[in-house]
Amino acid sequence: MPEILTSLRKPLPATVYSIVVFVIIIAASILRIKLYGDPSLSIAGNDTISYVEASHAPLFSAEIMTGRRLLTTNLVYKVFEPQSGYEILVNGSVDTSKRAFQPGFDKIVLFQLVLSLIGWGMLAWVVAENLRNPWLKVISVLFILAFAYTPQMADWDSILMSESLTFSLFALQLALLVKIAFILYRDPNTKTTGVVVIWGVVTFFWTFLRDTNLFTALMTIGMIAILFASPLYRKNKTLVGAVIFLSLTFALGFITSSISVRSVVQLRNLYHDDVFPHTERVEFFKEFGMPAYDTTEFDIWLEEKGSSTMMRFMLAHPGYPTLKIARDFQYSFNEIKQTYFNARNLSPSRDILFSIGDALHPENTTPFLMSILLLSGLLLLARKNIGTSRPWAWLGVWLFLSSNLTLIPTILGDTWALNRHALYSTMIFRLAIWVFPIVLADIALAKELTTPDHNL
């Protein structure tokens, strides 16, 4: 027994672990494809037709940016549309049913699957690459891929809406951000132009999936600006270019969002559920010209003044947004599993996959509280500059702020399907409770107190 323990303490060559990590990623990808049935099967939701219609806007027109749906899904549905057009044959948003082969949509769900495999596979690889302990490299890959390839996440790849693209592009964006952070941490003078450009492209298309993603772009500008406190990073032209790019992206998104009508549906839900049931609130909005509900005049007023008047109401009555966030926060974490199609009988492994997924994706607010605790630990380590804590802490803060800055406007901006609209934000909290402990363990096991001559 002592000999076995001694042998386990001896790390294998780094190339061996790299091969092991690569094999795990490939094996998990194959299982992801095999265990979920025909990857060309899809199912539509009530919103799917709006994605198709929005994609018909001319490519070089304002409408493709200001229409019912955003640029990224418009481009995806435009590129993959066959000459005969799309055919919606099964809709699972009312009664849960089975997926089906829908002409034209098969290419979209295959694209979503491939992007998912690339995004999560890349994230698993890059996280493992930047951990020091060889065993934790393997453990991190297993947890990240199990998180991504259990039904709670993987099933969304078959649904014809924006959730799958949101998850996959986020994973790819985060993988590139981790890579950039550690390259600059090790040597602030290293050229990262190529990686930053790729990250910028991915970030651009991810930003134009949902309007709330603009808040992450704005926050990232602030996170990069923090690095400029150090003269070493202040001279990095690539980082300056990234700030300029993100600023232009935010400006473009803000302008096109403000003149679009895509928020009208959510606004109507907000007025229906939070305004008209309360006489005193109705009186406030009447002072700004709000007509009676379910009239043509109300529709016109809602489109022209509904958003700005709601903002005035929130500023005049700060108790309303505070109570709304407190009331709906827990509901945003409920039911991450899709409810659009029934696929439990695809293979005997489905029950096992769901069981694993239930453990990795708790449907309560515990991940939020745990992520705060774990991030606090990272920040304390970063304050003492222990090991590689500083780049991980920077990335942890980025994740935490991104999830919160997208969750709050999601809660305030609608009253319907809150848990689905909040999936991106709540997914980050769930992912954090598995990745952060591995990072903390890696720093602890390194047993090194480093004091590099640069600060991230």
N, C-alpha and C positions, 0 to 999 in steps of 0.2 A: 504493500500500500504506500509506504513512504516514497518508493521509487516512482510510482505512478503520479503522486502529487508533485514530486520534483520535476518530472517530465512535463506536467501540465503548466508549471511555472515558466518553463523555457519557451519563449515565443518563437514561432516559426518565422522564416524569412518573410519580409513584407510582401514580396511577389506572390507568395502562397496565399496570403489573406486576400490579396487583390483578386486572385483567380477564384477563391471561394466566394467572395462577394459577387463577382460577375456571374458565376454559375447560379447562385441563389436568385439573382435578378432575372436571368433567362428562364430558370425553372418556374419561378413565380409567374412570369409573363405567360408561359405556356399553360400553366394551370388556370390562370385568369381567363384565357381564351377557351380552354376545353370545358371548364365546369359551368359555363354560363349559356350553353346552347349556341345556336346559330348566331354569329355576331352580326349578320345582316338584318335580323329581325328588329323591328322598332315599334314604338307606340306613340301616338300623338296625344296632346293635351288640348284643353280649350284654347290655349294661347298659340298653338302651333300655326294655325292659319294666319295669325298676325305676323309671324316671322316670314312666312312665304310671301304674303302681300307686301310687306315692307321691303323685301329684297328685290322687288320689281322696280324700285326707283332707279333712274339712270345712274350709272356708276359715278360720273363726274358731275354730281348735282348736289345742291344743298339738302335736298330731301333725303338722301341716303344717310345724312348725319342728323337730321332733325325729325325724321319720321317716327312712326310708332315704335320701331325697334332700333337698336344702336348699330354702329358701323360693322362690328365684327360678325355678328350673326347675319347681317344683311349680305356681307361678302361670302360667307360660308354657304348660305342658301342660294345665292346667285351663281356661284361657281359650280355647284353640284346639281343644279336643276337640269333635268333632261329636256330634250326638245318637246316631248309629249307633256311635260309639266309634272308636278308632284300629284300623287293620289293618296289622300287620307282615307284609309280603309278601316282603321280601328282607333277609337278614342277612349283612353282609360281614365279620364279625369272625373267621370261621373260614377261609373261602375267598374270596379277593378276587373280586368279581363286578361287575355293572353296577348303577347306580342304577335305581330304578323309581318309578312314581307310586303312592304309598301313601295311600289315602283318610284325610284328617284331618291327616296329617303334612305335606302340601303347604303348609299355612298356616304351619307352624312353620319350615320351611326358607326360605320367602319372608320371614318375619319376621327370620330370622337374616341373610339377604342384605341386607335393607334396613338393619338395624342395623349391619352391617359397612360398608356404603357411607357411612352417616351418621358412624359413629365414626372411621373412617380418613380420610374426607374432611375432617371437622372438625379432626382432628389435623394434617393436612397444611396446612390453611388457617391455623391458629393459629400453628404453628411458623414458617411463611413470614411471617406478619404481624409477628412479633417479631424477625426478622432485618433488619439494616440494608442489607446489600449486595443490590441488586435481582437480580443474576444468581444469587446463592446462594438467594434466595427461590424461584426457579424450580427450581433443582437440588434443593433440599430436598423440594419437592412431588413431583418425579419419583422420588426415591429412596424416600420414605415410601410412595407409592402402589404403586410396583413391589414393594416389600417386602411390602405387604399383599395385593396382587392377583395375585401369582404362586401357582401351585398349592400350594406348601408351606404357605401360609396359607389361601388362598381355598377350597381343596377341603373344608376342615373345615366350611364353611357348609352342606354337603349331608348332614352326618352328624348323626344324632339323639342327641347327647350334649351335654355342657356346654362343649366347647372353643370353639366359635364364639362363644357368648355371652361367654365369658371374655375372648377377644381383643377383641371389639367394644366391650364396656363398659369394658375397660381403656383402649382408644384414646380413647373419649369422655371418660372420667374424666381422663386425662392432658391432653387438649386443654383442658378446663375449668381444670385445675390450672395449666397454663402461662399461661392468660389471667389467672387470679387473681394469680399470682405477679408478672406484669409490671404489672398495674394497681397493685398495692400498692407495687411497686418505684418506679414513677414518682411515686406520691403515696399515702403511707400513710393519708391521711385520706379517700381516695375511697371512696364507698359501694359495696360489692360484694355486698350482701345477696342480690340476685337470682341472680347467677352462683353464689355459694356454695350457695344453696339447691338449685339444679339439680345442682351438683356433688355435694351431699350425697345427693340422691335416687339419682343414678347410682352413687355409691360404696356406698350401702346395698345396692342390688340386686346389684352386683358382689361385695360382701363375702359375700353369702349364695348364692354359687355353689359355693364350696369352703371347707372349714373352715380351711385354711391361709391364706386371704385375711385372716383375723382378725389375723394378725401384721402385715400391712400397715396395718390400721386403728390398731393400737397404736403402730406406728412413726410414722405420720403425726401422732399426738398429740405425740410427742416432737419431731418436726421443726417443728411449729408452736410448741411451747414454746420452742424455740431463739430464735424471733423475739421472744419476750417479753423477751429481754435488752435490747432497745431500748425505751425508754419510748414511742416513737411507735407501735409495734405493740402494746405492752402495753395501750394504751387502746382498741384496735380491738375493739369489742363483737362484730363479726361473727366475728373469729377466736376469741374466747372462746366464742361460741356453737358454732363448728365443733368445738372441743375437747370441749365438753359432749356434742354430738351423737355424735362418734366414740366417746367413753367409754361412752355408753349403748348404742351399736351393738356395741361390743366385749363389754360385759357381757351383752347379750342373746345374742350369738353364743356366748360362752363357756359360759353356763348351758345353752342348748339343745343345744350340742354335747356337753357333759359327760354329759347325761342321755339322749342318743340312742344308737342301736345301729348307726349307719351306718358306724362304723369297724371293726366286727367282721370284715368280709371282709378288710380290709387287715391286721388283727391276726392273723387266721388264717394268712395268707401269711407274715407275719413269724415266727410261731412255727414254722410248718412248715419254713421255709428256714433260719432263723438260730438256732433254739433246739434242736429235737429232733435234729438231726444231731450235736450236741455233748453228750456225757454229762455233763461238768462243769456246763454251763448247765442241763441238765434237773434236776440235783440241786438247784441254786439255786432253781428255780421250784417244785420239789416241797416245799421248806420253807415255801412260801406256799400250799400246798394244791392245786397243779396236778395234775389227774387225767391219765390216759393219753390220748394223742391219739386222735381218731376215736371218742370215746365221748360219750354224751349228757351225762355229768357234765362233760366238758371244755367242751362248748358252753356250758353254764350258767356254769361258772367263767370262761370267756373273756369272756362278756358282762358279768359282774359285777366281775371282778377282773383281767382280762387286761391292760387298759391301765395301771392303777396299778402292777401288779407289774412290767410292762416298764419303767416309769419308775424304779422302785426298782433294777432290775437295771442300767440305764444309769448311774444315780448311783453305784452301788456298783462298777461296772466301767467307768470312763470310757474305757478303751481300746477297748471295743466300738463305741460311736458314732463315735469318732475314726477307727478303721480302716474302719468301714462307709462313712463319708462319703468317705474317701480312695479306697476301692475302687470305689464306685458313682458318684462324681462325673462321671467321663468318660462313663459309660453314659447318664447323664441327657441328654447332648447328642446322642445318636445318633438318627438316623432321625426327623427332624421331619415328613417326608412321611407323609400318611395311607396306611394299608394296607387300607382297607375296601372301596374300589371301584376299578375300572379304567376310566379315562376318557381314556387317551392318544389314542384314535382319534376323539375328538369333533371335532377340527379339526386341520389341519396346524400350527397355531400352538402346539399343546400342547408339542411338543418344544422350541420356542423358549422358551416360558414356563418350562418346567422348567430349561432351561439358565440363564436369567436368575435363576431362583429358587435354583439351586444356588450361584451366585456370591454371592447376598445372604444365604443361610441356610446357612453352613458347619456341617456336622454333626460338630464337634469342639470342644474347649475353648478354641480360639483367641479367640473372641469374649469369653470371660470375662477372659482376660489383657489383651486389647486395651482392653476397657472400663475396667479398672483404670488402665492407662497414660493413656488419654484423660481420664478423670475426674481424675487427678492433675494433668494440665495445666490443666483448668478450675479446680481448687482453688487452684493457684498463681497463676493470673490473678485469681481472686476475692480472694486475700489482698492483692494490690496494688490491688484495686478498679479494674481496667482495663475500660473499656467496660461492657457489660452482663453481665460475667462472673458477678456475684453471684447474680442470679436463676437463671441457667443452672446454676451450681454447686449451688445449693439443689435444683433439680429433678434434677440428675444424681445427687446423693447419695440423694434420695428413690427414684429408679429403682434404684440399685445396692442399697440396703438392702431394698427391696421384693422384688427378685429373689432375694437371698440368704436373707432371712427366710422366704420361701415354699419355696425349694429345699431347705434343710436339713431341715425337718420332713418334706418329701416323701420324701427319701432315707431318713430314719430310720423313716418310718411304713409302708413297704411294700417288697416285693421283686419285685412283679409289675408289668409295663407301666410301668416307671419313666420311660422317655423320654416317654410320653404324659402321665403325671401331672405331669411337670416342664416341660411345654411353655410354660406361662405364664412361668416363671422364665427358661428358656433363651431364649425369644423376646425378652425385654427385653435380654439381653446382645447378641443378634444385632442388634437395632434400634439399640442404643447405638453400635455400631462404624460406623454410617452417619450418624447424627444428630450425634454429638459432634464429628466432624471438620468438619462443615459449620458448627457453632456456633463452633468454635475459629477457623476461617478467617474467619468473619464478624467476630469480635472483632479479629482481626489486621488485617483490611483496613480496619476503621473508623479505626485509627491515632489513637485518642483515649484520653487518660488522664483519667478522670472521678473526681471526689471529691465525690459528692453528700452531702447532709447527713443522709442516712438509710442504714441498713444492713440488707440482707436476709440 
